[in-house]
């Protein structure tokens, strides 16, 4: 199974790229939101060097291997979680990622079906299924940009403030309510060492 691919950008197509690695050309499907990053990259036998985290799919119904590429392992993880939702296979999930992962994750946690319906191929029925299946499970993706920073450990008071800010500014809670949620989460999980862990505990507790 292929999970990571690094090589030269051999060819660019509308919804996929071909990456030349080890003398082989790998066709990789790109989610909608990832495609603009490749517009400026030069293809060909001596094309630009690229690297992709791969989600590999092969089933009895679809015997042709499907490689879906992402620029980060967290994006791939979110995509694979999305494909666990009923009626959303790899092709549908790839199309649905027409906005950044953090924004989609925040909509799921906020039960914002109207935003999910703006994603390519997602109607009210699928939006409701996504929320029912993934609400409370995608907290760490709401803070994905912070999770991928190459930085030293964030001081406890900083990541508390980080989570509080997301709850207020992006998910619509009042500051008092957000602070209560954070404090309750910390009392349940005092060993939380990052914003992502704390955010997950906040919504795990709210679902109980």
N, CA, C and O of each residue as an XYZ file, in Angstrom:
832
protein
N       0.842     -1.194      0.000
C       0.000      0.000      0.000
C       0.880      1.248      0.000
O       1.908      1.290      0.676
N       0.480      2.241     -0.746
C       1.248      3.491     -0.856
C       0.671      4.514      0.118
O      -0.531      4.777      0.091
N       1.501      5.090      0.971
C       1.028      6.108      1.914
C       1.745      7.445      1.740
O       1.309      8.463      2.279
N       2.841      7.440      0.989
C       3.607      8.675      0.780
C       4.298      8.577     -0.571
O       4.790      7.516     -0.954
N       4.330      9.694     -1.288
C       4.919      9.694     -2.620
C       5.708     10.972     -2.831
O       5.207     12.072     -2.595
N       6.941     10.819     -3.275
C       7.801     11.970     -3.541
C       8.473     11.765     -4.895
O       9.031     10.702     -5.164
N       8.416     12.772     -5.729
C       9.030     12.658     -7.049
C       8.802     13.916     -7.858
O       8.483     14.971     -7.308
N       8.968     13.802     -9.180
C       8.794     14.957    -10.060
C       7.366     15.030    -10.590
O       6.739     14.010    -10.873
N       6.871     16.252    -10.716
C       5.545     16.465    -11.282
C       5.640     16.259    -12.790
O       6.126     17.126    -13.517
N       5.171     15.106    -13.246
C       5.316     14.735    -14.652
C       4.199     15.315    -15.519
O       4.437     15.745    -16.648
N       2.977     15.323    -14.979
C       1.835     15.785    -15.765
C       0.775     16.377    -14.843
O       0.574     15.905    -13.724
N       0.090     17.434    -15.339
C      -1.032     18.027    -14.614
C      -2.293     17.881    -15.453
O      -2.313     18.258    -16.624
N      -3.347     17.330    -14.849
C      -4.650     17.210    -15.493
C      -5.652     18.039    -14.687
O      -5.279     18.672    -13.699
N      -6.914     18.038    -15.099
C      -7.897     18.891    -14.427
C      -8.042     18.584    -12.942
O      -8.076     19.497    -12.117
N      -8.128     17.303    -12.600
C      -8.415     16.924    -11.216
C      -7.352     16.012    -10.615
O      -7.544     15.478     -9.522
N      -6.243     15.829    -11.306
C      -5.205     14.908    -10.827
C      -3.845     15.264    -11.403
O      -3.737     16.069    -12.328
N      -2.827     14.660    -10.850
C      -1.466     14.846    -11.337
C      -0.818     13.480    -11.524
O      -1.269     12.482    -10.963
N       0.230     13.452    -12.311
C       1.048     12.247    -12.441
C       2.417     12.581    -11.860
O       3.071     13.533    -12.287
N       2.840     11.787    -10.883
C       4.123     12.002    -10.218
C       5.083     10.908    -10.653
O       4.775      9.721    -10.550
N       6.247     11.317    -11.139
C       7.267     10.380    -11.591
C       8.205     10.063    -10.436
O       8.896     10.943     -9.923
N       8.223      8.796    -10.032
C       9.061      8.379     -8.905
C       9.611      6.989     -9.187
O       8.847      6.056     -9.434
N      10.931      6.846     -9.150
C      11.552      5.546     -9.382
C      11.270      4.980    -10.752
O      11.182      3.763    -10.910
N      11.127      5.836    -11.747
C      10.864      5.375    -13.100
C       9.412      5.030    -13.373
O       9.087      4.596    -14.478
N       8.521      5.209    -12.390
C       7.096      4.917    -12.545
C       6.282      6.198    -12.424
O       6.629      7.094    -11.654
N       5.198      6.278    -13.188
C       4.315      7.430    -13.104
C       3.071      7.079    -12.303
O       2.307      6.198    -12.696
N       2.866      7.755    -11.195
C       1.721      7.491    -10.316
C       0.653      8.563    -10.538
O       0.906      9.756    -10.369
N      -0.550      8.114    -10.922
C      -1.664      9.047    -11.099
C      -2.326      9.280     -9.750
O      -2.766      8.338     -9.093
N      -2.393     10.550     -9.342
C      -2.903     10.894     -8.010
C      -4.045     11.893     -8.147
O      -3.871     12.973     -8.713
N      -5.208     11.528     -7.629
C      -6.362     12.418     -7.607
C      -6.174     13.461     -6.518
O      -5.717     13.137     -5.422
N      -6.524     14.720     -6.812
C      -6.369     15.803     -5.843
C      -7.735     16.333     -5.410
O      -8.600     16.553     -6.258
N      -7.948     16.543     -4.107
C      -9.176     17.204     -3.661
C      -9.268     18.596     -4.273
O      -8.252     19.196     -4.625
N     -10.477     19.101     -4.397
C     -10.683     20.396     -5.043
C      -9.823     21.492     -4.419
O      -9.188     22.267     -5.134
N      -9.801     21.558     -3.080
C      -9.082     22.638     -2.401
C      -7.568     22.548     -2.573
O      -6.870     23.543     -2.381
N      -7.049     21.374     -2.933
C      -5.599     21.203     -3.066
C      -5.090     21.555     -4.462
O      -3.889     21.750     -4.652
N      -5.977     21.637     -5.422
C      -5.543     21.816     -6.811
C      -4.863     23.148     -7.103
O      -3.891     23.168     -7.859
N      -5.338     24.286     -6.526
C      -4.681     25.556     -6.832
C      -3.188     25.576     -6.515
O      -2.431     26.289     -7.175
N      -2.751     24.809     -5.519
C      -1.337     24.795     -5.139
C      -0.448     24.258     -6.248
O       0.755     24.517     -6.263
N      -1.037     23.506     -7.182
C      -0.242     22.904     -8.250
C      -0.240     23.728     -9.538
O       0.468     23.392    -10.487
N      -1.023     24.797     -9.574
C      -1.119     25.580    -10.801
C       0.210     26.190    -11.217
O       0.515     26.273    -12.407
N       0.996     26.615    -10.245
C       2.266     27.269    -10.572
C       3.442     26.301    -10.675
O       4.565     26.718    -10.957
N       3.197     25.034    -10.451
C       4.285     24.063    -10.469
C       4.503     23.520    -11.885
O       3.554     23.247    -12.621
N       5.757     23.377    -12.233
C       6.137     23.026    -13.598
C       6.159     21.519    -13.789
O       6.848     20.809    -13.057
N       5.390     21.013    -14.795
C       5.385     19.575    -15.067
C       6.414     19.192    -16.128
O       6.996     20.056    -16.783
N       6.630     17.898    -16.288
C       7.524     17.385    -17.321
C       8.521     16.404    -16.739
O       8.559     16.205    -15.525
N       9.348     15.773    -17.609
C      10.365     14.818    -17.123
C      11.321     15.444    -16.117
O      11.858     14.755    -15.249
N      11.531     16.748    -16.235
C      12.370     17.474    -15.270
C      11.513     18.460    -14.483
O      11.965     19.548    -14.126
N      10.283     18.067    -14.221
C       9.343     18.950    -13.533
C       9.706     19.202    -12.081
O      10.666     18.642    -11.552
N       8.919     20.054    -11.453
C       9.167     20.415    -10.052
C       9.040     19.187     -9.146
O       8.256     18.274     -9.402
N       9.828     19.201     -8.097
C       9.766     18.141     -7.097
C       8.531     18.350     -6.223
O       8.280     19.461     -5.756
N       7.765     17.290     -6.002
C       6.569     17.382     -5.159
C       6.547     16.209     -4.188
O       7.201     15.188     -4.406
N       5.790     16.373     -3.125
C       5.580     15.266     -2.186
C       4.126     15.273     -1.762
O       3.535     16.334     -1.560
N       3.555     14.100     -1.629
C       2.144     13.960     -1.299
C       1.933     12.827     -0.301
O       2.556     11.770     -0.398
N       1.049     13.065      0.656
C       0.608     12.006      1.558
C      -0.582     11.337      0.884
O      -1.535     12.009      0.489
N      -0.528     10.029      0.753
C      -1.461      9.292     -0.088
C      -2.482      8.503      0.724
O      -2.144      7.821      1.691
N      -3.736      8.616      0.305
C      -4.798      7.742      0.799
C      -5.085      6.745     -0.319
O      -5.493      7.129     -1.415
N      -4.870      5.470     -0.035
C      -4.922      4.420     -1.056
C      -6.237      3.653     -0.938
O      -6.617      3.211      0.146
N      -6.925      3.502     -2.071
C      -8.227      2.828     -2.050
C      -8.287      1.758     -3.132
O      -7.963      2.002     -4.295
N      -8.706      0.571     -2.721
C      -8.875     -0.552     -3.641
C      -9.950     -1.460     -3.060
O      -9.789     -1.995     -1.963
N     -11.041     -1.635     -3.789
C     -12.149     -2.461     -3.293
C     -12.604     -3.411     -4.390
O     -12.210     -3.278     -5.549
N     -13.436     -4.367     -4.010
C     -13.980     -5.296     -4.999
C     -14.851     -4.570     -6.018
O     -14.856     -4.911     -7.201
N     -15.582     -3.576     -5.552
C     -16.439     -2.816     -6.462
C     -15.618     -1.908     -7.371
O     -16.013     -1.631     -8.503
N     -14.473     -1.445     -6.869
C     -13.595     -0.568     -7.656
C     -12.189     -1.169     -7.658
O     -11.335     -0.764     -6.870
N     -11.954     -2.143     -8.553
C     -10.684     -2.874     -8.538
C      -9.478     -2.080     -9.030
O      -8.341     -2.517     -8.856
N      -9.711     -0.927     -9.638
C      -8.588     -0.094    -10.070
C      -8.101      0.729     -8.884
O      -8.895      1.454     -8.285
N      -6.820      0.642     -8.523
C      -6.316      1.409     -7.372
C      -6.543      2.908     -7.554
O      -6.324      3.458     -8.633
N      -6.984      3.549     -6.487
C      -7.197      4.993     -6.488
C      -6.271      5.613     -5.454
O      -6.322      5.265     -4.275
N      -5.426      6.534     -5.901
C      -4.531      7.261     -5.008
C      -5.046      8.688     -4.888
O      -5.227      9.372     -5.895
N      -5.282      9.135     -3.664
C      -5.727     10.507     -3.411
C      -4.619     11.205     -2.636
O      -4.151     10.690     -1.620
N      -4.195     12.386     -3.114
C      -3.021     13.045     -2.538
C      -3.337     14.271     -1.704
O      -4.265     15.027     -1.993
N      -2.532     14.448     -0.649
C      -2.698     15.574      0.277
C      -1.334     16.146      0.626
O      -0.315     15.460      0.561
N      -1.341     17.423      0.997
C      -0.078     18.069      1.349
C       0.320     17.846      2.799
O       1.452     18.143      3.181
N      -0.601     17.324      3.620
C      -0.262     17.054      5.016
C      -0.950     15.776      5.477
O      -2.002     15.417      4.947
N      -0.376     15.089      6.450
C      -1.015     13.871      6.968
C      -2.339     14.156      7.677
O      -3.215     13.291      7.700
N      -2.507     15.351      8.257
C      -3.766     15.681      8.917
C      -4.897     15.825      7.908
O      -6.024     15.407      8.174
N      -4.601     16.417      6.744
C      -5.619     16.512      5.697
C      -6.043     15.112      5.255
O      -7.228     14.839      5.058
N      -5.061     14.239      5.105
C      -5.383     12.859      4.722
C      -6.228     12.179      5.788
O      -7.176     11.466      5.459
N      -5.905     12.385      7.045
C      -6.661     11.762      8.130
C      -8.109     12.238      8.124
O      -9.031     11.446      8.320
N      -8.306     13.541      7.897
C      -9.671     14.074      7.855
C     -10.443     13.479      6.678
O     -11.608     13.107      6.821
N      -9.800     13.390      5.527
C     -10.423     12.808      4.338
C     -10.866     11.373      4.611
O     -11.986     10.995      4.267
N     -10.006     10.580      5.220
C     -10.337      9.186      5.475
C     -11.460      9.063      6.504
O     -12.252      8.121      6.452
N     -11.529     10.003      7.430
C     -12.644     10.031      8.375
C     -13.943     10.364      7.637
O     -14.993      9.793      7.929
N     -13.864     11.285      6.689
C     -15.041     11.667      5.910
C     -15.581     10.489      5.098
O     -16.792     10.360      4.918
N     -14.691      9.640      4.613
C     -15.139      8.495      3.807
C     -15.831      7.418      4.641
O     -16.412      6.487      4.083
N     -15.778      7.533      5.967
C     -16.498      6.569      6.814
C     -17.982      6.916      6.918
O     -18.776      6.107      7.399
N     -18.360      8.115      6.468
C     -19.768      8.526      6.502
C     -20.532      7.777      5.414
O     -20.045      7.640      4.292
N     -21.716      7.300      5.742
C     -22.537      6.563      4.785
C     -22.768      7.386      3.519
O     -23.068      8.578      3.587
N     -22.627      6.740      2.372
C     -22.871      7.345      1.055
C     -21.784      8.325      0.620
O     -21.956      9.024     -0.378
N     -20.674      8.391      1.344
C     -19.578      9.266      0.911
C     -18.332      8.411      0.695
O     -17.617      8.077      1.640
N     -18.090      8.069     -0.559
C     -16.904      7.310     -0.925
C     -15.738      8.237     -1.223
O     -15.872      9.452     -1.077
N     -14.598      7.697     -1.636
C     -13.407      8.518     -1.893
C     -13.626      9.616     -2.933
O     -13.164     10.741     -2.744
N     -14.318      9.309     -4.022
C     -14.541     10.313     -5.059
C     -15.430     11.447     -4.543
O     -15.158     12.620     -4.800
N     -16.491     11.094     -3.814
C     -17.390     12.117     -3.266
C     -16.681     12.958     -2.210
O     -16.871     14.173     -2.154
N     -15.861     12.315     -1.369
C     -15.129     13.045     -0.331
C     -14.113     13.988     -0.951
O     -13.912     15.104     -0.471
N     -13.476     13.531     -2.019
C     -12.488     14.357     -2.710
C     -13.154     15.616     -3.274
O     -12.603     16.714     -3.186
N     -14.312     15.446     -3.838
C     -15.061     16.569     -4.400
C     -15.550     17.510     -3.305
O     -15.554     18.730     -3.475
N     -15.963     16.926     -2.173
C     -16.512     17.726     -1.075
C     -15.472     18.615     -0.412
O     -15.825     19.633      0.183
N     -14.205     18.256     -0.503
C     -13.157     19.069      0.115
C     -12.856     20.274     -0.772
O     -11.738     20.456     -1.254
N     -13.897     21.096     -0.972
C     -13.759     22.301     -1.792
C     -13.485     23.528     -0.937
O     -13.351     24.637     -1.455
N     -13.402     23.327      0.371
C     -12.997     24.369      1.317
C     -11.893     23.777      2.173
O     -11.659     22.569      2.139
N     -11.210     24.619      2.942
C     -10.117     24.083      3.755
C     -10.666     23.206      4.882
O     -11.773     23.418      5.376
N      -9.869     22.227      5.267
C     -10.291     21.220      6.238
C     -10.707     21.850      7.563
O     -11.706     21.438      8.153
N      -9.957     22.840      8.038
C     -10.283     23.456      9.331
C     -11.676     24.083      9.299
O     -12.424     23.978     10.271
N     -12.025     24.732      8.193
C     -13.353     25.370      8.084
C     -14.463     24.311      8.063
O     -15.504     24.493      8.695
N     -14.248     23.219      7.348
C     -15.240     22.150      7.296
C     -15.410     21.514      8.678
O     -16.528     21.238      9.112
N     -14.290     21.285      9.358
C     -14.348     20.680     10.693
C     -15.108     21.569     11.669
O     -15.888     21.074     12.481
N     -14.884     22.884     11.594
C     -15.605     23.793     12.490
C     -17.103     23.756     12.212
O     -17.911     23.851     13.135
N     -17.473     23.619     10.940
C     -18.897     23.533     10.601
C     -19.515     22.255     11.171
O     -20.654     22.267     11.636
N     -18.766     21.162     11.132
C     -19.268     19.899     11.676
C     -19.471     20.021     13.184
O     -20.500     19.599     13.711
N     -18.494     20.595     13.874
C     -18.609     20.724     15.330
C     -19.709     21.708     15.722
O     -20.328     21.563     16.776
N     -19.953     22.713     14.871
C     -21.003     23.695     15.159
C     -22.360     23.253     14.629
O     -23.349     23.970     14.778
N     -22.413     22.056     13.999
C     -23.638     21.524     13.383
C     -24.218     22.501     12.371
O     -25.429     22.710     12.295
N     -23.307     23.094     11.594
C     -23.676     24.090     10.595
C     -23.933     23.398      9.257
O     -23.078     23.389      8.372
N     -25.123     22.822      9.130
C     -25.468     22.088      7.910
C     -25.520     23.007      6.700
O     -25.217     22.577      5.587
N     -25.899     24.264      6.899
C     -26.002     25.190      5.770
C     -24.645     25.400      5.110
O     -24.555     25.487      3.885
N     -23.585     25.482      5.919
C     -22.256     25.619      5.313
C     -21.861     24.337      4.593
O     -21.332     24.390      3.483
N     -22.112     23.192      5.209
C     -21.750     21.924      4.573
C     -22.442     21.775      3.222
O     -21.897     21.160      2.305
N     -23.633     22.332      3.103
C     -24.362     22.243      1.831
C     -23.723     23.099      0.733
O     -24.073     22.958     -0.439
N     -22.796     23.977      1.097
C     -22.093     24.769      0.079
C     -20.935     23.984     -0.529
O     -20.366     24.408     -1.536
N     -20.578     22.849      0.064
C     -19.487     22.031     -0.460
C     -19.958     21.282     -1.696
O     -21.131     20.922     -1.797
N     -19.061     21.049     -2.624
C     -19.413     20.380     -3.878
C     -20.002     18.992     -3.617
O     -19.376     18.161     -2.960
N     -21.196     18.748     -4.129
C     -21.811     17.427     -4.042
C     -22.475     17.111     -2.726
O     -22.938     15.987     -2.530
N     -22.539     18.077     -1.804
C     -23.155     17.829     -0.500
C     -24.499     18.561     -0.408
O     -24.564     19.790     -0.445
N     -25.561     17.771     -0.289
C     -26.896     18.331     -0.106
C     -27.334     18.181      1.337
O     -26.568     17.682      2.161
N     -28.553     18.600      1.665
C     -29.036     18.540      3.058
C     -28.943     17.149      3.680
O     -28.567     17.018      4.845
N     -29.280     16.112      2.918
C     -29.264     14.754      3.469
C     -27.845     14.334      3.839
O     -27.616     13.797      4.922
N     -26.904     14.577      2.948
C     -25.516     14.199      3.238
C     -24.935     15.072      4.343
O     -24.156     14.590      5.166
N     -25.303     16.339      4.370
C     -24.816     17.223      5.431
C     -25.254     16.710      6.797
O     -24.470     16.699      7.746
N     -26.515     16.286      6.890
C     -27.017     15.751      8.158
C     -26.280     14.468      8.543
O     -25.993     14.247      9.719
N     -25.976     13.630      7.565
C     -25.249     12.386      7.843
C     -23.833     12.682      8.333
O     -23.336     12.027      9.249
N     -23.193     13.666      7.720
C     -21.837     14.042      8.133
C     -21.838     14.508      9.586
O     -20.994     14.094     10.381
N     -22.782     15.364      9.920
C     -22.857     15.881     11.290
C     -23.162     14.757     12.279
O     -22.538     14.671     13.336
N     -24.119     13.900     11.936
C     -24.490     12.802     12.833
C     -23.325     11.850     13.069
O     -23.166     11.321     14.169
N     -22.517     11.634     12.048
C     -21.416     10.676     12.143
C     -20.157     11.267     12.753
O     -19.445     10.575     13.481
N     -19.865     12.545     12.468
C     -18.551     13.094     12.821
C     -18.566     14.174     13.894
O     -17.505     14.544     14.395
N     -19.728     14.687     14.259
C     -19.756     15.718     15.298
C     -19.139     15.190     16.584
O     -19.489     14.106     17.050
N     -18.224     15.957     17.154
C     -17.523     15.529     18.361
C     -16.279     14.724     18.101
O     -15.590     14.335     19.045
N     -15.964     14.456     16.821
C     -14.800     13.631     16.478
C     -13.747     14.385     15.681
O     -12.692     13.827     15.377
N     -14.010     15.641     15.337
C     -13.086     16.353     14.440
C     -12.520     17.618     15.072
O     -12.071     18.523     14.369
N     -12.543     17.676     16.401
C     -12.072     18.872     17.093
C     -10.655     19.271     16.732
O     -10.375     20.453     16.537
N      -9.757     18.301     16.642
C      -8.353     18.659     16.388
C      -8.157     19.283     15.015
O      -7.208     20.039     14.809
N      -9.049     18.973     14.067
C      -8.915     19.531     12.728
C      -9.343     20.994     12.683
O      -8.935     21.727     11.782
N     -10.167     21.433     13.651
C     -10.554     22.845     13.720
C      -9.335     23.725     13.973
O      -9.319     24.901     13.609
N      -8.336     23.155     14.587
C      -7.120     23.884     14.931
C      -5.948     23.386     14.104
O      -4.805     23.404     14.562
N      -6.230     22.941     12.882
C      -5.202     22.256     12.107
C      -3.991     23.121     11.815
O      -2.861     22.637     11.860
N      -4.208     24.387     11.517
C      -3.074     25.257     11.206
C      -2.116     25.328     12.391
O      -0.896     25.302     12.231
N      -2.706     25.418     13.594
C      -1.862     25.467     14.785
C      -1.174     24.131     15.031
O      -0.024     24.088     15.469
N      -1.882     23.042     14.746
C      -1.324     21.712     15.002
C      -0.117     21.443     14.125
O       0.756     20.660     14.501
N      -0.051     22.078     12.964
C       1.031     21.785     12.034
C       2.190     22.770     12.143
O       3.166     22.658     11.401
N       2.095     23.723     13.048
C       3.202     24.650     13.204
C       4.417     23.923     13.748
O       4.303     23.041     14.600
N       5.573     24.302     13.248
C       6.819     23.744     13.773
C       7.289     24.668     14.885
O       8.028     25.629     14.670
N       6.825     24.330     16.084
C       7.124     25.191     17.222
C       7.311     24.339     18.461
O       6.979     23.154     18.493
N       7.853     24.983     19.477
C       8.010     24.294     20.755
C       6.637     24.134     21.388
O       5.657     24.703     20.908
N       6.568     23.367     22.454
C       5.296     23.133     23.119
C       4.683     24.463     23.537
O       5.385     25.345     24.032
N       3.386     24.607     23.342
C       2.689     25.839     23.668
C       2.400     25.862     25.158
O       1.897     24.870     25.686
N       2.699     26.957     25.867
C       2.384     27.039     27.290
C       0.907     26.793     27.539
O       0.067     27.130     26.704
N       0.588     26.203     28.693
C      -0.786     25.794     28.991
C      -1.765     26.946     28.858
O      -2.841     26.787     28.282
N      -1.390     28.134     29.402
C      -2.326     29.250     29.368
C      -2.588     29.699     27.928
O      -3.664     30.218     27.634
N      -1.617     29.505     27.027
C      -1.791     29.897     25.636
C      -2.769     28.984     24.927
O      -3.640     29.465     24.202
N      -2.650     27.670     25.117
C      -3.569     26.812     24.381
C      -4.974     26.848     24.983
O      -5.948     26.569     24.284
N      -5.093     27.188     26.274
C      -6.428     27.406     26.825
C      -7.096     28.580     26.121
O      -8.259     28.508     25.723
N      -6.334     29.665     25.977
C      -6.858     30.859     25.309
C      -7.174     30.570     23.851
O      -8.139     31.100     23.300
N      -6.365     29.736     23.235
C      -6.552     29.368     21.835
C      -7.901     28.671     21.642
O      -8.672     29.018     20.748
N      -8.168     27.686     22.495
C      -9.420     26.938     22.397
C     -10.605     27.842     22.721
O     -11.635     27.778     22.050
N     -10.470     28.675     23.735
C     -11.547     29.604     24.091
C     -11.869     30.527     22.921
O     -13.038     30.784     22.632
N     -10.834     31.025     22.250
C     -11.032     31.933     21.117
C     -11.773     31.250     19.971
O     -12.644     31.854     19.345
N     -11.428     29.992     19.695
C     -12.109     29.262     18.625
C     -13.572     29.061     18.971
O     -14.440     29.228     18.114
N     -13.857     28.704     20.220
C     -15.244     28.479     20.651
C     -16.083     29.755     20.520
O     -17.258     29.702     20.158
N     -15.463     30.899     20.820
C     -16.198     32.168     20.773
C     -16.280     32.721     19.353
O     -17.365     33.027     18.859
N     -15.136     32.846     18.708
C     -15.065     33.560     17.429
C     -15.513     32.734     16.236
O     -16.002     33.282     15.248
N     -15.349     31.415     16.318
C     -15.644     30.592     15.144
C     -16.836     29.657     15.337
O     -17.449     29.228     14.360
N     -17.168     29.339     16.588
C     -18.271     28.410     16.827
C     -19.464     29.050     17.524
O     -20.450     28.371     17.810
N     -19.385     30.367     17.804
C     -20.562     31.105     18.246
C     -20.924     31.033     19.712
O     -22.005     31.490     20.084
N     -20.065     30.475     20.578
C     -20.358     30.436     22.009
C     -20.047     31.793     22.643
O     -19.212     32.545     22.140
N     -20.725     32.097     23.747
C     -20.355     33.302     24.496
C     -19.033     33.040     25.212
O     -18.645     31.890     25.417
N     -18.352     34.111     25.587
C     -17.067     33.916     26.262
C     -17.261     33.184     27.591
O     -16.464     32.312     27.936
N     -18.290     33.524     28.324
C     -18.552     32.849     29.609
C     -18.789     31.360     29.393
O     -18.247     30.519     30.110
N     -19.606     31.051     28.396
C     -19.911     29.652     28.089
C     -18.649     28.909     27.647
O     -18.417     27.768     28.047
N     -17.835     29.571     26.815
C     -16.609     28.943     26.323
C     -15.642     28.665     27.472
O     -15.030     27.598     27.528
N     -15.507     29.622     28.383
C     -14.613     29.432     29.527
C     -15.097     28.290     30.414
O     -14.297     27.511     30.932
N     -16.432     28.198     30.586
C     -16.986     27.087     31.374
C     -16.669     25.750     30.713
O     -16.294     24.792     31.388
N     -16.822     25.689     29.392
C     -16.560     24.451     28.659
C     -15.088     24.046     28.778
O     -14.772     22.869     28.955
N     -14.193     25.031     28.680
C     -12.761     24.745     28.782
C     -12.406     24.258     30.173
O     -11.670     23.283     30.325
N     -12.927     24.935     31.194
C     -12.625     24.528     32.570
C     -13.154     23.124     32.853
O     -12.480     22.328     33.507
N     -14.359     22.814     32.364
C     -14.930     21.488     32.578
C     -14.085     20.420     31.881
O     -13.862     19.337     32.422
N     -13.625     20.741     30.683
C     -12.793     19.790     29.950
C     -11.475     19.539     30.682
O     -11.001     18.405     30.748
N     -10.887     20.606     31.231
C      -9.627     20.456     31.964
C      -9.813     19.656     33.254
O      -8.909     18.938     33.683
N     -10.977     19.783     33.862
C     -11.220     19.010     35.091
C     -11.356     17.523     34.769
O     -10.993     16.670     35.579
N     -11.884     17.216     33.576
C     -12.006     15.816     33.157
C     -10.676     15.267     32.651
O     -10.368     14.087     32.819
N      -9.894     16.149     32.029
C      -8.633     15.706     31.441
C      -7.523     16.698     31.783
O      -7.113     17.478     30.923
N      -7.038     16.684     33.006
C      -6.011     17.651     33.427
C      -4.673     17.470     32.725
O      -3.835     18.371     32.742
N      -4.465     16.301     32.104
C      -3.192     16.054     31.426
C      -3.196     16.511     29.967
O      -2.239     16.252     29.237
N      -4.270     17.194     29.534
C      -4.313     17.694     28.150
C      -3.104     18.587     27.909
O      -2.867     19.538     28.654
N      -2.339     18.276     26.860
C      -1.069     18.968     26.641
C      -1.042     19.825     25.381
O       0.002     20.368     25.021
N      -2.181     19.946     24.713
C      -2.203     20.753     23.491
C      -3.614     21.265     23.257
O      -4.575     20.769     23.844
N      -3.725     22.263     22.392
C      -5.038     22.800     22.041
C      -5.917     21.735     21.415
O      -7.123     21.694     21.660
N      -5.310     20.866     20.601
C      -6.087     19.834     19.920
C      -6.706     18.861     20.923
O      -7.887     18.527     20.818
N      -5.908     18.404     21.902
C      -6.409     17.474     22.913
C      -7.507     18.130     23.744
O      -8.519     17.500     24.053
N      -7.305     19.396     24.105
C      -8.295     20.091     24.927
C      -9.589     20.299     24.155
O     -10.676     20.133     24.708
N      -9.480     20.662     22.877
C     -10.668     20.891     22.057
C     -11.484     19.606     21.922
O     -12.710     19.628     22.024
N     -10.797     18.492     21.694
C     -11.491     17.209     21.585
C     -12.238     16.878     22.872
O     -13.362     16.378     22.833
N     -11.608     17.160     24.013
C     -12.241     16.864     25.298
C     -13.441     17.773     25.541
O     -14.436     17.344     26.124
N     -13.354     19.022     25.099
C     -14.481     19.946     25.229
C     -15.716     19.352     24.583
O     -16.784     19.312     25.194
N     -15.573     18.886     23.339
C     -16.748     18.391     22.622
C     -17.121     16.969     23.003
O     -18.274     16.569     22.842
N     -16.175     16.207     23.501
C     -16.511     14.886     24.020
C     -17.429     15.048     25.232
O     -18.404     14.312     25.387
N     -17.111     16.003     26.075
C     -17.907     16.237     27.260
C     -19.279     16.821     26.953
O     -20.260     16.502     27.626
N     -19.347     17.676     25.936
C     -20.622     18.303     25.571
C     -21.599     17.287     24.992
O     -22.812     17.488     25.055
N     -21.077     16.188     24.424
C     -21.950     15.189     23.822
C     -22.523     14.217     24.845
O     -23.487     13.507     24.556
N     -21.930     14.179     26.052
C     -22.395     13.226     27.057
C     -23.723     13.672     27.645
O     -24.273     12.993     28.512
